[in-house]
Amino acid sequence: MNTSMITASVTMGQLQQKLDTISNNITNSNTTGFKRREATFSDLLFQQVHTQSDLSKEVGRLTPAGLRVGSGARIAQTALRLEQGAIMSTDRELDFAISVRDHFFQVGTIENGQQENRLTRDGAFYFSEDPDNNQLLTIVNSNGDFLLDAEGNRLNVPVNFSKLNLSNTGQLTATLNDGNTVNVGQLSLIRVLKPQLLESVGGNQFRIPDVAALGYQEGDVFEAVAAGESYVTQGALEGSNVDLSREMSELIATQRHYQFNTRAISMADEMSGLVNGLRR
């Protein structure tokens, strides 16, 4: 196959992945706590072709000698961007917004009979009946995953409560119908030091991988936020950090790059047709 065809077709496949990333960002522009991703490119292998064997004839040349024939470009990284989204007031007691860019809520989901802890920035929570005690309500997200406290336990509220309050130290308390208050638990936040290691598991959630297998210590990747250091606002939600105008500009530019590569394939095909049509 023509070298230019190979280069263009390889690059087009990678540009399609960038288009998928951009479309995912645009789709989630109204998703609570969503963090956009950004694709970056790097060159693939290239070959330096020297057509001039007599270097004495290259004296005074300003451009590099020969030709650099590449193999296209590839996606080097699809980086997770943690810029802070806009804080929107909702006045709903189960809506929580994190005001620090590298902090996450910790939620627990049941996988194969075992609890797996995940991270999310989506602070929209709800009440669900505790599966172990019908006199308690447990706080869950839209997927039914449990919001966890600083010890990794569920946050349960008595069914006869009238108000839920979050203190400035991150402590949740419930006011009962009789006026008494009960301690619900300390809201748990995790600070992620290396966000590019997080694995997306869908549902606007992330999983921390096996850091030991990657050659890291846990303290190098994440750490628990100390009790009393609350960066959460009750009655508010964090919006997506997607800038629609920027994403649309990236979309148009990427489509143009894709178009240029399709044109390169067409031109290479036309040139091959001319060569095949030559007659002595």
N, C-alpha and C positions, 0 to 999 in steps of 0.2 A: 504493500500500500504506500502511496505517496506520503513522504515525511510530513508535509504540511497538513495532510488529512489526519494523520495520527495525532499531531500536536493539537489541532483544532477539536477533534472529537474527544480527546482526553480532557481538555479544558472545559468543554461543554458539559461533560458529566459532573465536573466539580462545581461549575456555575449553577447547575440544577440544584445541587445541595445547598448552595447559598440562597437560591430562590426559595427553597423549602424553609430555611431558617427565617428568612424575612417574612414569609407568609405566616409562619407560626407566631412570630412577634405581633404582626398586625391582627391576627385572629384573637390574641389574648390581650389586646390593648385595653380592654375593660375588665380584665380578670383581676380580682383583689390580690395584691401582693405578688403579682407576676414579675419575674425578672427576665429581661430580654437577653438574647444571645447574639453574639457578633462573630461572623466568620472572617478569618484572615487567610491569605494565600501565601504560598511559597513556591519557588521553581522546582520542577522535577529535574532529573539528570539532563545534562546538556553535553554536546560534543563540540570541541574546538577543531574546525577544519582549516588547514593551512594550504592555500593554493599557490603561494609564492615560495619557491624553493631557494631562490637567490635573495637572501636578506639584505644584500647591499643595495638592492633596488627599492628597499623600503625606507631609506634614509629620509628623514623629515616627515614621515607619516605621523599624523596626530591621532588617528583612530587605531584601536587594537588590530593587530595583524590577523588575517584570516576571517573566518565566519564562525559565529557561535550558533549552532543548531540545537534548539531545545526540544524537549519532549512534552511541553505544556506546563500547566500549573496544577496544584492540588490544594485542598483545604488543609492548612497547617493546624488550625485550632478553631473550635467553635466555643468562644469564651463566654462564660456567664458573667454578666454585668450587674453589679449590686447597687447601682445608684438608687438613692432614696426616691420612692414614689410620693406623690402628693397625699397628704393626710386629709381625709374627708370626714367631717363630723356626721354621726348617725344617731346619737343619743340612745343607742341600744346597749343595754348593760352587758350583752355577750359579744360585743364587737370590741376588738383590741387591736391597736395599731402600734407597731414597733417603730421607734424614732431613730434607731441606729442602723446603718446599712449592713453590717456584717453579723447581726443577731437574728436568731430564728426561734420560733416556737418548737417545742418537742412534743410530738404526738406518737401514740402507740397503735399499731394495727396488728391483727392476728393473722399470721401466715403459717399454714401447716400446723396449727395448734400451738404455736409459739408466738410470743409478743415480739414484734420488731419495732424499734424506735426509728422514727423518721423526722425530718425537719421541714418546716414550711414557714412562709411569711404571711399566709392567708389567716387573718385574725377573726374571721366570721365563724362563730361557734354557736352551738345549740344545746338544748337539754334532751337527754334520752334516758329512759328508765334504766337504772343499774341492773345488769343481768344477774347479779348476785343478791340484790336486796331491793324489793319493790318499795321500800320506804325512802329510797335515795334516788336522786337524779344525778347522772354523770354528764360532764361537759364533753361534747364531741364536735367534730367538724362536719362538713357536708358529706364526707365519705363515710361517716360513722366511726372515724378513728378517735381514740380517747386523747384529750388534752392531759399532759402529764405534769406533775409537780417536780420540785427539785430532787426528790428521791426516786423519780421514775414511776410514781403511783398515779392512779386516776384521781381526778378532782371531783369529789362527790358533794352534793348539796341536798339537805333534807327537803322532802316534798312539800313541807308546810312553811317554806320560806316566802318572804315577801319582797326582798331586795337583795341584790348581789353587789358588793362593793370591792373595788381594787384600790389598795392604799398606795401611797407614793413609794413604798418599799417593795411592791410586788406581792403583797399579801392579800389573798382573797378571803373575804368574810361574808357570811350570809346573815341577814336579819330575818328572824322568824316572825310568824304572825303574832306571837305573844310579846314581841318586842325584844326578846333575847337575841344575842348574836353568837354564832358559832364560827370557828376557824375552818375554812375550806382547804387551805393549803397555800404554799408558796409557788407562784407562777414560775415555771422553769424556762430559762432562755439559754441557748447555746451560741457561743461566739465561734464563727468559722474563720480560721486563719488562712486556709488555702481553699477558696471556693471552687477552683477549677477541678478539684478532686471529687466534688460531689457528683453522685450519680442520680440523674433524673429518673423517677419511677412513675411519672404521670400523676394526674390529680393535683398539680402544683406542689408536689412534694419531692424531697431529695433523700437519698440514703448515703450514709457515710460508709465508704468502702473499707475493706480490710487494710488498714493503714500499715500494719506490720509487713504484709506481703509487698507493699509498695516501697518499703524501706524507710518508713517514717515512724516516729513516736506519736502517740495520741496527742500529746501536748503541742506538737508541731502543726497539727491539723485543726483541732478544735479544743475548746475549753468551756466549762460551765461558768455562767455569769454568777458572780457572788451574790448571795442573798442580801437584799437591801439596796442593790443597784438596779433599780427599775427604770427601764426605758420604754415602758408600755403606757399608752393612753387608752383609758376605757371610754366607750361610746364613740369610737372613731375607727376608720379602716384606712389602710394604706392602699392607694391605687397602683396600677401598673406603672413601671418606669419606662414604658414604650413611648417614644416620641413619634407620632404618626407622620409628621412632615419629614422627619429624617428617614424613616423607614420607606416612605414613598420615593424619596430621592434615591435611596440605595436600590430600590426595586427597579426604577427606570434605568439607572446606570448599569445594573447587572443584566437587564434585558438587552441593552445596547451591546454590551460585551458578548452576550450570547449571539446576538444578531451578527456581529463582526466575525465570529468564528464560523457561523453557518455560511457566511459569504466566502470565507477562506476555503471551505470545503467545495463550494460551487466553483470558485476560480480554479482550484486544483483539478477538479473534474473537467472543466473546460480546456485547461492546458493539456491534460492527458488525451482528450479527444483530438486536439490539434496535432499532437505528436503521432497518434495512431493514424491520423488521416494523411500524413506526409507520404508522398510518392516520389520515387526517383525519376 
